[in-house]
């Protein structure tokens, strides 16, 4: 009988399993893009982690305390080395490269990209190559919204940072 070893409330169901992937310096990764478009999100970045910016909802305590805001783009992809779905995190410059390189395509879905980051650690630049061939739409999984996984990550970060309650 399920829950026979628990009195009271049952534990919550496991959260989303997709990871946020950042390409690291000098490694080349290949991805098949699943999303038709990139999901843009403003975040506060400190202590090496992103934190939700709620300025678009009216008020953001982190903006009020003058914490820096960065734009990050998230695109659902299949990472070739792991063969798993993930959300690839991109900077504004990486998005602009991707957009320029795919200008002849109606959207990103099915595009196969190689991404590496130049030397320079966190300050390194993304270098993106688009392969000519694409993955047929019928072989791709359904698109997903990155917000559930982002919200899970931000909840993990709630107690960190100078304005945490």
N, C-alpha and C positions, 0 to 999 in steps of 0.2 A: 504494500500500500504506500503510495507516494506521500511523503511528508510525515510518515509515522514516527520519525525520529526528531520531529520539530514540534514545539509547542508555540503557539502564537503565529505571527506572520511568516509566510514563506519567504525565502531569499529572492531577490530580484533575478529576472532572466538575464543571461549574459548580454552584454552590450554589443554594439557593432564590431565586427572583426576586421574590417578594412583598415589598413594602415595609411598614414600620411608618409609619403616617401620624398626625401630630399636627396638629390644627387650630390655626392660629395666630391671634393677636389680630386682631379686627375683620374677618376674612374669613369668609364663609359658605360652607360646603361641604354638598353633598347626597350622601347615601350610601343604597344599598340594602343592608340587612343580610343576610348570607348565613348566619351562625351562628345556631343556635337559642338559644344561651346565651353569656354572656361567659366568657372564660378569665381567672381571677384569678391574679395572680403578684406575689409580694413581690420587690422589687428594691432594690438599694442604688443611690443616686443621688448622684453627685458628678462634678465637672468637666463638667457638662452632659450626662452620659451615664448610662445604666442599666447595672448590673452584676448578675450572678446572685446571688441569696441562696439558700444551700443549707441553711438552718436546718431546713427540714422533712425533710431527709435525714440529720439528726443533728448536723452540725457545720458552721458557716459561719465561715471566717476573717475575713470582713468584719464579721460581727456581733461576733466576739470582739474586734476592734479598735474597736468601738463606732461604726462607720459608720452613718449614718441609713438606716432602711428605709422604703420607700414601697410602697403597693399600687398596682398598675396593672392595668387590665382591657384585654383585647385581644379584639376581635370582627372576624371576617372580614366584609368589605364590598366593594361595588363603588362606587368613587368616580366620580361623574358627570362631573366635569371632565376626567378622564383616561380614563374608561371602562375602568379596570383594576381587578383585584382587589387588595385590600390588607388589612392588619390595622390597624384603627383603635384607637389607644391612648386610653384614657379614665381619668380620675381617679375616686376613690370618689364624689365629688359628682355627676359626670357619669353614672356608672352608676346612682346612686340616682334621678336625674331620669329617665333612660331607662326604668328599671324601673317607676317610678310612672306614667309616661305610656303605658306599654304593658300596664298591669295587666289589661286586658280581653282580651288576646291570650294564646294558649297558650305562645308563645315569640317570640323576636325575628325569626326567619327571615321574610324577605320585607318587613319593615317598611321604610318609606322615611322617612329622617330628615334634617332640616336642622340643622346644628350650626355655631355660631359661638362665639367666645370674646370676653368683654368686655374692655375696655381694662384694662391693668395688666400687660402682658407675661406673664411666667411665672406671675404671681399672679392673672391673669385667670380668671374663672369661665366654664365652659361653659354655653351657653344652647341648649337642644335643643327642636326642634319635631318632632312626629310628624305626617306626612301621613295623611289618612284612608285613602287607597288603599294597597294592598300589591301586591307583585310575586308572581305565582303561583309556587308551589313548583316546578312543572315547568320553569319558565324560569330557575331559579337553578342555579349550579354546585354541585358536591358540597362539603360542609363540609371544611375543612382544620384541622389542628392548628397553632397558632402556634409551638410549641416549636422546630421546625427553624430558622426564621428568627431567633427570639430567641437560640438557641444560637450561630448564626453571628455575630450582633451581639456577643454577650458574648465570643466568642473574639477578635473584633477588639479588644475592650477589655481583654483579659487583661493586657497589659503596662502599662496605665495605672492610676494610683491608688496610694495609699500602701502597700497591702499586696500589690502585685503581686510575684510570685516571679520 
